[in-house]
Amino acid sequence: MSIFNKAAVGLTAVLLSSAAATAPALAGPRNIVLVHGALVDGSGWRGVYDILTRDGYNVSIVQQPLTSLDQDVAATKSVLDQQDGDVVLVGHSYGGTIITAAGDDPKVKALVYVAALQPEKGESTAQLLQSMPAPTNDIRPTKDGFLLIDREKFAADFGADLPKDQAEFMARSQMPVAVAATNSQVPVAAWHDKPSYGIVAKNDMTIKPDLERWMYKRAGSTVTEVEGSHAIYISQAAVVAKVIEEAVKATK
């Protein structure tokens, strides 16, 4: 090896060593798993995903089938099994019901509820929603036992602060959720044993904000209130990502 090549190799080693020494260490778990809610798929997490990955986290998105609570929890646990190390588990809307059950996985160190349901053991999604009905309710059953939001009402009910064309696309690409999934009781409430964080969407028309506040208070969650619709995980991605990162950094 020539003296020039040796010098280049030496300089590269010094630079790599220096970068490793000065790179900021991430506190808490590096793995974050995001769970979408009913009527939508995981693509809505893109804005949050981009922020978290830019900040150095390993982010995975669950694409659960919305066919039954058991199957949705199983899909979430399948993604948890793929993680190398501890996880912060995040759920939006009905995704909160899912993470409440799936969060008993030992890899999960904290739970984040984004305009989400946070049931107690033995409670169901439908039971909670009926306890404090939302300001508007344009969800309709299908002949085969699923639920959808009226296309013409989707934007107002789900994402009033989204761009019109985006809300229109989401209205026409809904993932129906099985009625049976909303009626299933959660077998365990992981938030009893793990720290939880709750984001209230102050202008939510799908889940009543007061219901979100009541559930989060009952669970002793750390609460953040945000001006925004039920779709705050899209319209307020930066705020949501910040809360998730706060949950990560507080987890040892």
C-alpha positions in Angstrom: 0.0 0.0 0.0 1.4 3.4 -1.0 2.0 6.1 1.6 -0.9 8.1 0.1 -3.3 5.2 0.5 -2.2 4.6 4.0 -2.8 8.3 4.8 -6.2 8.1 3.3 -7.2 5.1 5.3 -5.8 6.7 8.5 -7.8 9.9 7.8 -11.0 7.9 7.2 -10.6 6.1 10.5 -10.1 9.3 12.4 -13.2 10.9 10.8 -15.3 7.9 11.5 -14.1 7.7 15.1 -14.8 11.4 15.6 -18.3 11.1 14.1 -19.1 8.2 16.4 -17.9 10.1 19.4 -19.9 13.2 18.7 -23.1 11.7 17.3 -26.0 12.3 19.7 -27.2 9.3 21.6 -30.9 8.5 21.5 -32.3 8.1 25.0 -34.8 5.3 25.6 -36.1 2.8 23.0 -35.1 3.4 19.4 -38.1 1.4 18.0 -41.5 3.0 17.5 -44.5 1.1 16.2 -47.5 3.0 14.8 -51.0 1.5 14.7 -53.7 3.2 12.5 -57.4 3.4 13.5 -60.6 2.3 11.8 -61.6 3.4 8.3 -58.1 4.2 7.3 -54.7 2.5 6.6 -51.2 3.0 7.8 -50.3 5.5 5.1 -51.7 8.4 7.1 -48.7 8.0 9.4 -46.3 9.2 6.7 -45.7 12.7 8.1 -45.0 11.3 11.6 -42.9 8.6 10.1 -40.7 11.1 8.2 -40.0 13.2 11.3 -39.2 10.2 13.5 -36.9 8.5 11.0 -35.2 11.8 10.4 -34.5 12.0 14.1 -32.9 8.6 14.1 -35.7 6.2 15.2 -36.5 2.8 13.7 -40.2 3.2 12.8 -42.6 0.5 11.7 -46.3 0.8 10.7 -48.9 -1.9 11.3 -51.3 -2.7 8.6 -53.9 -4.5 10.6 -57.0 -6.0 8.7 -59.8 -4.4 10.9 -61.6 -7.7 10.7 -61.6 -8.5 14.4 -59.9 -7.2 17.6 -58.0 -10.5 18.0 -56.7 -10.4 14.4 -55.8 -6.7 14.8 -53.9 -7.4 18.0 -52.2 -10.4 16.3 -51.0 -8.2 13.4 -49.6 -5.7 15.9 -47.8 -8.3 17.9 -46.4 -9.7 14.6 -44.7 -6.3 14.0 -43.5 -6.1 17.6 -41.9 -9.5 17.2 -39.8 -8.1 14.4 -38.3 -5.4 16.6 -34.8 -5.7 18.0 -35.1 -4.2 21.4 -37.6 -2.1 23.4 -40.6 -0.3 21.7 -42.8 2.7 22.2 -46.3 1.6 20.8 -48.5 4.3 19.3 -52.2 4.1 18.4 -54.7 6.4 16.7 -58.5 6.2 17.3 -59.5 2.5 17.4 -55.7 1.8 17.3 -55.8 2.8 20.9 -58.0 -0.2 21.7 -55.5 -2.4 19.8 -52.4 -1.1 21.6 -54.1 -1.4 25.0 -54.2 -5.2 24.4 -51.1 -5.6 22.4 -49.1 -3.4 24.8 -48.7 -6.3 27.3 -45.9 -7.5 25.1 -42.7 -7.3 27.2 -40.9 -5.3 24.5 -43.4 -2.4 24.9 -42.1 0.2 27.4 -44.6 3.0 26.8 -47.9 3.7 25.1 -49.0 6.8 23.2 -52.7 7.4 22.4 -53.4 9.9 19.6 -57.0 11.0 19.6 -57.5 7.4 20.7 -59.6 5.1 22.7 -58.0 3.9 26.0 -60.3 1.1 27.3 -60.1 -0.6 30.7 -60.0 -4.4 30.8 -63.4 -5.8 29.8 -64.4 -2.6 27.9 -65.0 -2.4 24.1 -64.6 0.3 21.5 -68.4 0.6 21.0 -69.1 0.7 24.7 -66.8 3.7 25.2 -68.1 5.6 22.1 -71.7 5.1 23.2 -70.9 6.4 26.8 -70.2 9.9 25.4 -71.5 10.1 21.8 -69.5 12.1 19.3 -70.8 15.5 18.1 -71.5 13.9 14.8 -72.0 10.3 13.9 -72.3 9.5 10.2 -70.9 5.9 10.5 -73.1 3.5 8.7 -73.2 -0.4 8.7 -72.8 -2.4 5.5 -74.7 -5.5 4.7 -71.8 -7.7 5.5 -71.2 -6.5 9.1 -68.7 -3.6 8.6 -68.8 0.1 9.3 -68.0 3.1 7.0 -68.4 6.9 7.2 -70.7 8.5 4.7 -68.4 9.7 1.9 -70.0 13.1 1.8 -69.6 13.6 5.6 -66.1 12.1 5.9 -64.1 15.4 5.7 -66.3 17.2 8.3 -66.3 14.2 10.7 -62.8 12.8 10.3 -60.5 15.5 8.9 -61.9 19.0 8.7 -58.4 20.4 8.8 -57.0 18.3 6.0 -56.7 19.6 2.4 -59.9 19.0 0.5 -58.4 16.7 -2.0 -56.7 14.6 0.6 -59.9 14.2 2.7 -61.8 13.3 -0.5 -59.3 10.6 -1.4 -59.4 9.2 2.2 -63.2 9.2 2.0 -63.1 7.0 -1.1 -60.3 4.7 0.1 -61.8 3.8 3.5 -60.9 0.5 5.1 -64.2 -0.8 6.7 -64.0 -2.0 10.2 -65.9 -5.0 11.4 -68.7 -4.4 13.8 -67.5 -7.4 15.7 -64.1 -5.7 16.3 -65.8 -2.7 17.9 -67.8 -4.9 20.1 -64.9 -7.0 21.4 -63.8 -6.5 24.9 -60.1 -6.0 25.6 -58.6 -8.9 27.6 -56.0 -6.7 29.3 -55.2 -3.0 29.8 -51.5 -2.6 29.4 -51.5 1.0 30.6 -51.9 -0.2 34.1 -48.3 -1.4 34.1 -46.7 0.9 31.6 -46.5 4.7 31.2 -49.0 6.2 28.8 -49.4 9.5 27.0 -52.6 10.8 25.5 -53.2 13.5 22.9 -56.6 15.2 22.9 -57.8 16.5 19.5 -59.7 19.5 20.7 -61.9 19.7 17.6 -62.5 16.0 17.2 -65.9 15.2 15.7 -65.4 11.4 15.7 -64.4 10.7 19.3 -65.7 13.3 21.7 -62.8 15.3 23.2 -64.3 15.0 26.7 -64.2 11.2 26.3 -60.5 11.4 25.4 -59.9 13.5 28.4 -61.8 11.2 30.7 -60.1 8.1 29.5 -56.6 9.6 29.7 -57.3 11.0 33.2 -58.6 7.6 34.4 -55.4 6.0 33.1 -53.1 8.6 34.6 -51.7 9.4 31.2 -49.5 12.4 30.5 -51.9 14.6 28.4 -51.3 17.0 25.6 -54.2 19.0 24.0 -53.9 20.0 20.4 -56.1 22.2 18.2 -57.2 19.8 15.4 -59.5 17.3 14.0 -59.6 13.5 14.6 -56.9 13.4 11.9 -54.3 15.2 14.0 -51.8 12.5 13.3 -51.8 13.8 9.7 -52.7 17.5 10.1 -50.5 18.0 13.2 -47.8 15.5 12.5 -45.0 17.6 14.1 -46.8 17.9 17.4 -47.7 14.2 17.4 -44.1 13.2 16.7 -42.9 15.5 19.5 -45.1 13.8 22.0 -44.0 10.4 20.8 -40.3 11.5 21.2 -41.1 12.8 24.7 -42.5 9.4 25.6 -39.3 7.7 24.2 -36.9 9.9 26.1 -38.8 9.5 29.4 -38.6 5.7 29.0 -35.6 4.0 30.5 
